[in-house]
Amino acid sequence: MLRPSPAPAPALRSVLAALGSPTAVREARTPALRAAQGPLSPELPLPVHVLGVSGATPGTVLTTGQPPRTRLAGWRFLIRNGDRAIAAADTMLTPDGWSFSHFFEGPYIAATERALIQAEALVTPYQPRLLSVPELYMLTLWLDADTEADGATAAPGPADLLVPLAPAPPGIAADHPYQVADLLPVLSLRLAPPPLLGSAAPA
């Protein structure tokens, strides 16, 4: 069961304006969007958070005893044509407010839609978000157990689920819901820099 957080109205308006602009659609780097017949509608808005790890001490940011740092990077809308999503639109926060960023397509579109359908069938209610780990080229559906939380804030908590979207990094199962305490330590190991030559490996 999903209880999404409403997207900022200016973000939605900026996407609708871009979809209504023949120039914006024609110049979009997404063949499916340019070739689409019939109406295009932005749906299923999700806040996109980025996991903050740069400059952190290895092994500390993603441990279960310390909440990971995240920042809101934008809102993403799936662009539906008929009965399926064929592209997505990202918005970003500028000094003048929320504005359209770009259209795109790729495997994460279908993977996001599939993960949302699976999450909707869960008995426990969740607030859906996206959590990006740029260093691993990884995107997850973040199911926040606090359905009343502001979609622009907070960090993954112990009751939340993370569902890696396909394609996921090697050794991490795509479409599988992980408890935060199970997945974050794995990410911590992947993100930790290798030891310097000649230095002792950590015990």
C-alpha positions as CSV (number, residue, x, y, z in Angstrom):
1,M,0.0,0.0,0.0
2,L,1.5,3.3,-1.1
3,R,0.8,6.8,0.3
4,P,2.8,9.1,-1.9
5,S,3.8,12.6,-0.8
6,P,2.3,15.3,-3.1
7,A,4.8,16.9,-5.4
8,P,5.3,20.7,-5.3
9,A,2.8,22.3,-7.6
10,P,5.4,24.4,-9.5
11,A,7.3,21.2,-10.3
12,L,4.2,19.6,-11.8
13,R,3.4,22.8,-13.7
14,S,6.9,22.9,-15.2
15,V,6.6,19.3,-16.5
16,L,3.2,20.0,-18.0
17,A,4.6,23.1,-19.7
18,A,7.5,21.1,-21.1
19,L,5.1,18.3,-22.4
20,G,3.0,21.0,-24.0
21,S,6.0,22.5,-25.8
22,P,6.6,20.8,-29.2
23,T,10.2,22.1,-29.1
24,A,11.0,20.6,-25.7
25,V,9.5,17.2,-26.7
26,R,11.2,17.2,-30.1
27,E,14.6,18.0,-28.6
28,A,14.3,15.5,-25.8
29,R,16.8,12.7,-26.0
30,T,14.2,10.0,-25.8
31,P,12.9,8.3,-29.0
32,A,9.9,6.9,-27.2
33,L,8.7,10.3,-26.2
34,R,9.2,11.8,-29.7
35,A,7.4,8.9,-31.3
36,A,4.5,8.7,-28.8
37,Q,1.0,8.9,-30.2
38,G,-1.8,10.2,-28.1
39,P,-1.7,12.2,-24.8
40,L,1.3,12.2,-22.5
41,S,0.6,12.6,-18.8
42,P,3.1,13.0,-15.8
43,E,2.2,10.6,-13.0
44,L,3.6,9.0,-9.9
45,P,5.8,11.9,-8.8
46,L,8.6,10.7,-6.5
47,P,11.2,12.8,-4.6
48,V,14.7,11.8,-5.6
49,H,17.2,11.8,-2.7
50,V,20.9,11.3,-3.1
51,L,22.9,9.3,-0.6
52,G,25.7,11.5,0.7
53,V,29.0,9.7,1.1
54,S,31.6,12.0,-0.4
55,G,34.2,13.1,2.1
56,A,32.9,10.8,4.8
57,T,35.0,8.5,6.9
58,P,34.7,5.0,5.4
59,G,32.4,2.7,7.4
60,T,30.7,5.4,9.5
61,V,28.1,7.1,7.3
62,L,26.2,3.9,6.4
63,T,26.4,2.0,9.6
64,T,23.2,1.1,11.3
65,G,24.1,3.1,14.4
66,Q,24.2,6.4,12.5
67,P,21.5,7.7,10.0
68,P,22.9,8.1,6.5
69,R,23.0,11.6,5.1
70,T,20.7,12.3,2.2
71,R,19.8,15.4,0.2
72,L,16.8,16.1,-2.0
73,A,18.0,16.4,-5.6
74,G,14.6,16.8,-7.3
75,W,11.2,15.3,-8.2
76,R,10.8,12.7,-10.9
77,F,7.6,12.2,-12.8
78,L,6.9,9.1,-14.9
79,I,5.5,10.1,-18.3
80,R,2.6,7.8,-19.2
81,N,1.4,7.2,-22.7
82,G,-1.6,4.9,-22.8
83,D,-1.2,2.1,-20.3
84,R,2.5,2.3,-19.7
85,A,5.3,4.7,-18.7
86,I,7.6,5.5,-21.6
87,A,9.9,8.1,-20.1
88,A,10.5,10.3,-17.1
89,A,10.8,14.0,-16.4
90,D,13.1,15.4,-13.7
91,T,12.7,18.7,-12.0
92,M,15.2,20.6,-10.0
93,L,15.1,23.4,-7.4
94,T,16.5,26.7,-8.7
95,P,16.8,30.1,-7.0
96,D,13.4,30.9,-8.6
97,G,11.8,27.7,-7.4
98,W,11.1,24.3,-9.0
99,S,11.7,24.0,-12.7
100,F,11.8,21.4,-15.4
101,S,15.2,19.8,-15.9
102,H,15.1,17.1,-18.6
103,F,13.3,14.1,-20.1
104,F,14.9,10.7,-20.3
105,E,14.2,7.0,-20.8
106,G,16.0,3.8,-20.1
107,P,15.7,0.6,-17.9
108,Y,15.0,2.5,-14.7
109,I,11.6,3.6,-16.1
110,A,10.1,0.1,-16.3
111,A,12.0,-0.9,-13.2
112,T,10.5,1.9,-11.2
113,E,7.0,1.2,-12.5
114,R,7.4,-2.5,-11.6
115,A,8.7,-1.8,-8.1
116,L,5.8,0.6,-7.4
117,I,3.2,-2.0,-8.5
118,Q,4.9,-4.6,-6.2
119,A,5.0,-2.1,-3.3
120,E,1.3,-1.2,-3.8
121,A,0.5,-4.9,-3.0
122,L,2.2,-4.8,0.4
123,V,-0.1,-4.8,3.4
124,T,2.0,-2.2,5.3
125,P,1.6,1.4,4.1
126,Y,4.7,3.1,2.8
127,Q,5.6,6.5,1.4
128,P,7.5,5.9,-1.9
129,R,10.7,7.8,-2.7
130,L,13.8,7.2,-4.8
131,L,17.2,7.0,-3.3
132,S,20.2,7.4,-5.7
133,V,23.7,6.2,-5.0
134,P,25.7,7.8,-7.8
135,E,29.1,6.3,-6.8
136,L,27.6,2.8,-7.5
137,Y,25.4,3.8,-10.4
138,M,22.5,2.6,-8.3
139,L,18.9,3.6,-7.9
140,T,16.5,2.2,-5.3
141,L,12.9,2.6,-4.5
142,W,12.9,3.8,-0.9
143,L,9.7,2.8,1.0
144,D,9.5,5.1,4.0
145,A,7.5,3.6,6.9
146,D,6.6,7.1,8.1
147,T,3.8,7.9,5.7
148,E,3.3,11.3,7.3
149,A,6.9,12.5,6.8
150,D,7.7,15.4,4.5
151,G,8.9,13.8,1.2
152,A,11.6,16.3,1.0
153,T,13.3,15.5,4.3
154,A,14.4,12.6,6.5
155,A,16.8,9.7,6.0
156,P,16.2,6.0,5.7
157,G,15.1,4.6,9.1
158,P,15.2,1.1,10.5
159,A,11.6,0.4,9.6
160,D,12.0,1.4,5.9
161,L,12.6,-0.8,2.9
162,L,15.0,-0.3,0.0
163,V,14.3,-2.0,-3.3
164,P,17.2,-1.8,-5.8
165,L,16.0,-1.1,-9.3
166,A,17.3,-3.1,-12.3
167,P,20.1,-2.9,-13.3
168,A,21.5,-3.2,-9.8
169,P,25.2,-3.5,-9.0
170,P,26.7,-7.1,-9.0
171,G,25.9,-9.0,-5.9
172,I,22.8,-6.9,-5.0
173,A,19.5,-8.4,-6.0
174,A,17.2,-6.1,-8.1
175,D,13.5,-6.0,-7.2
176,H,14.2,-7.5,-3.8
177,P,13.1,-5.5,-0.8
178,Y,15.9,-5.1,1.7
179,Q,15.7,-3.9,5.3
180,V,17.8,-0.7,5.7
181,A,20.0,-2.5,8.3
182,D,20.8,-5.2,5.8
183,L,21.5,-3.2,2.7
184,L,23.3,-0.1,4.0
185,P,26.3,-2.0,5.5
186,V,26.8,-3.7,2.1
187,L,26.8,-0.3,0.4
188,S,29.2,1.0,3.0
189,L,31.7,-1.8,2.1
190,R,31.3,-1.0,-1.6
191,L,31.9,2.7,-1.1
192,A,34.9,2.4,1.2
193,P,38.1,3.3,-0.6
194,P,40.7,0.5,-0.9
195,P,43.6,0.6,1.7
196,L,46.7,2.4,0.7
197,L,49.6,0.2,-0.6
198,G,51.7,-1.0,2.3
199,S,49.0,-0.2,4.9
200,A,47.5,-2.9,7.1
201,A,44.1,-4.1,6.2
202,P,41.4,-3.3,8.9
203,A,40.8,-6.1,11.3
